[in-house]
């Protein structure tokens, strides 16, 4: 079941995001950006979007989360133990439904260039890669430019 995240889960979610990001993204990212991706950085970013975070898993031990930001599926991360179990499918369906409720017609998400596993998942879920863009990644020292893949999906009203 997909449910709202609660404040008591921020540290657990930050740990999950830190671990999965460093396993899947660090090798694809500039070293300067990797040094900014600390547990505190992930915690601060989660705290900023807490009302828009949904999770799957037991209270205080979620195994995956999805965060929205405006018309964007901002973050989607699942623990290695839960990958392939349908958690990501449930989270992305929930995110699409929430975006549609906000009257978003074309949803957007980004994906690290070279994160082929995630790219296959998004494409299988009906998202289309529209190109490569420069994203201004959030860091403690301000925006950091990173080239990424952009995906879009037209949502049903």
N, C-alpha and C positions, 0 to 999 in steps of 0.2 A: 504494500500500500504506500502511495506517495502522500506525504504529509508536510505541514509547515515545519520549518526548523525552529528551534527555540534557543534562547540566549545561552542556556547551559551547554549547548552543543558546539558553540563556536570553537573552542579549543580542539575538540575532536575533529571537527570539519577542517580546521586549519592544518592539523596533522595529516589528515587524509590527503588534502590538496597538495601540501608540501611533498609528501612521499610520492604521490602519483606524478606530479609535475616534474619532479627531479628524475624519476624513472623514465618518463616519456618525452619530456620537452628539453631538459638540460642539454642533451647532446645536439639538439636542433637549434639552440639559441646562442646568441653572442655571449661570450664569457662575461662581458660587462653587465649584461642583463641577469645572468645566472646569480651573480653575487648579490643582487637586490632581492632575489626570491627566497627570503627567510620565512620562518614560521610567523614572525611578527607581521611581515608584509602581507602574508595570506590572511592572518587573523584580522588585520585592519581592513582589508578589502572585503572580507566576509561581513564584518560588523557594519560596514557602510551600506550593504545591500540586504541585510538580514530579513526585512519584510518580504523580499522577493526571492528567498531561498526556499526550496522544497527538497526533501530528503526521502530516502528509502532506508529502512532498517530500524532496529530497536531504539527506543528513547535513549539518548546519551551514547549511542554506539551506531550511528548511521554508516551504511556501506557505500552510499553514493549521494551526490547532491547536484542540483541544477539551480543556477541563479539567472534571473532576468535583469536587464538594464535597458529601459526604454523599449524599443522595438527589436531588441537583440537578445538572443539566447547567449548570455554573457559567459557562463562557465558551466561545464558538464564534466564531472569527474566521478569515477567509480573505482573502488578499491580493487586491487588485483584479484583478491579472493572472490569478488562478486562479478568480475568481468565474464561475460558470456552467459550470465544467469537470467537475463531479461531486465535487470535493474535499469540499464541505460535506455532500453526501449520504453519502459514505463516513465522514466524521467523526461525523455524528449517528447513523448505524447502529452504529458502533463504541461510541459513548457509551451508546446504549440497551442494547446487549449487555452492556457492563460493569456497568451499573446492574442489569440483570436477574440477572447473576451474583452481585450483592450482595443478592439477594432483595428488591430494591425493586419494589413492585407498582405504585405510582403515582409516576412521575418528574416532576420539576418543573424549570422554567426561567423566566427572566424576560427581558423584552424592553423596550427603551426605547419609551415611548409616542411614536408617530409614525414608528418605524422600520418602515415598511410593507413594505419588501423582505424584511426578516428575518421579519416576521409572516407574510407569504405563504409563505415557505419552511417555517416551522414548521408552519403549517396544512396545507400540501401533504404534509408528512412525518407527518401524523396527530396532531399536537399540538392541543389545544383551549384556547382562551383562556378562563380561568375568572374573570377580573375584573381589577381594578386594585388594587394594594397599595402600601404605603409600604415601601420597602426601605432598609435602613441601609447605604449604600455605604461601602466601606472607604477611608479617607483617612489621610494621615500625622498628621492632627490629631484622629482619632477618627471615629466613624460620622457620616455625613451623610445625612439623610432625602431620598429621591427617590421620586416616584410612578412606578410602572412597571406594565406588563402582566404578569400571571402566566399561564403555560401549564402544562398537565398532560397526561400520557399514561400510560394503563394499559399496562404491559409484560407480555408473555407470559412465563410462568414458564420 
